[in-house]
Amino acid sequence: MTFDIRQISELRAWLALDDDPAFVSGTPEYRYETRLAMTDDLKSRGIIDTGEWLMLVEEASTAYTEEVA
C-alpha cells in the first residue's frame, strides 16, 4: 500500500476549512463555492481522481444542505 503525502496534505487543507475563522464566518453559499473550487483544483492538478472528486462534491453538497436547512 502506498500513500501519497501530497494528497494527504491537500485533503487535510480541505478538511481544515471548518477550523478557519474567515471560512466559518462566510455565508453558506461562500463555504459551498469555496469547497467546490478547492475540489475542482485538486482534481485539475491530479491530486484526486474522479471518484474522490465526486465524494468531496457530495460532502460539500451535504454540508451546504445542512447549513441552509
Secondary structure, 3 states (H helix, E strand, C coil): CCCCHHHHHHHHHHHHHHHCHHHHCCCHHHHHHHHHHHHHHHHHCCCCCHHHHHHHHHHHHHHHHHHHC
